[in-house]
Amino acid sequence: MNGQNFLTDNPELYEQQFPDPEHLAARFVDDLVRRFADRVVATPRLLDVGCGTGRDAGHLATLGYTATGLDTSLPMLTHARRRHPAVRFVHADLRTFDLADRFDVITCLDSALLYCHRNADLTAFLGRCHRHLRPGGLLLAEMRNGAFFLGNTELLDGIRTRTVTWRAVTYTSATRLWIDHREQLLRRERVWTWPACPRPLVQTSAWRLLFPAELRHLLATAGFDVVALFDTPGPRTDPPWHPAAALSDVLSGDRLHLVARRRDDAA
């Protein structure tokens, strides 16, 4: 059985499956903004692309940001609007969004950027970010690191099973990852089962695998200067990010974190 996306169709289950009770992702973003912003802004304007449940944008709003969230999932956006009324949420595609605003910061977390499978998709997204950032504004992205898979197979060996209980029902997911070398994609098959499920729910997705040098080239071509590129720490690394943590530029870890500054067109 194929479905749309079981987790994004059920935002409360998503947050149960991927909890962030300490708001590490949002605090990580705030730390990077404080480190790398070219000027101090009392209430920075922030756009979170691929905002999902709005959890990160909502917490950033409590830290003083004027936050906007953008996503393609209507169930996620409905949940986000209900839970985070201080944030503006927009239904749009990351390759084509067109807002009447310019921002100090654009974020794209948890590999949302990697749903751009083609070079044209990546170019379109970066063009939209350039259009919507003020000169000197920051693009912050967090994603899988393509370089990690050069010699590492630990994420590809076997099937990973996890269970989560939501509304007194126990859901089990079995996830398998493999590399599609021809398309430069990390493909995923996730099979869901639960007691009342008549047959397994099989869902597939894929992420583009980007390498550090490739990412630098894409950013430079799109009008950005890369000011930081590091593998650890981040909100989804082990050990996770903590305030004032040193940033590792070895770039061999599973996660890749990007800070890029929009160039001034006049310069």
Secondary structure as GFF3:
##gff-version 3
##sequence-region A 1 267
A	DSSP	alpha_helix	11	17	.	.	.	ID=ss1
A	DSSP	alpha_helix	24	36	.	.	.	ID=ss2
A	DSSP	beta_strand	45	49	.	.	.	ID=ss3
A	DSSP	alpha_helix	55	62	.	.	.	ID=ss4
A	DSSP	beta_strand	66	71	.	.	.	ID=ss5
A	DSSP	alpha_helix	74	83	.	.	.	ID=ss6
A	DSSP	beta_strand	88	91	.	.	.	ID=ss7
A	DSSP	beta_strand	103	108	.	.	.	ID=ss8
A	DSSP	three_ten_helix	112	115	.	.	.	ID=ss9
A	DSSP	alpha_helix	119	132	.	.	.	ID=ss10
A	DSSP	beta_strand	133	144	.	.	.	ID=ss11
A	DSSP	three_ten_helix	146	149	.	.	.	ID=ss12
A	DSSP	beta_strand	160	166	.	.	.	ID=ss13
A	DSSP	beta_strand	169	180	.	.	.	ID=ss14
A	DSSP	beta_strand	185	193	.	.	.	ID=ss15
A	DSSP	beta_strand	201	208	.	.	.	ID=ss16
A	DSSP	alpha_helix	212	221	.	.	.	ID=ss17
A	DSSP	beta_strand	224	230	.	.	.	ID=ss18
A	DSSP	beta_strand	255	262	.	.	.	ID=ss19
###
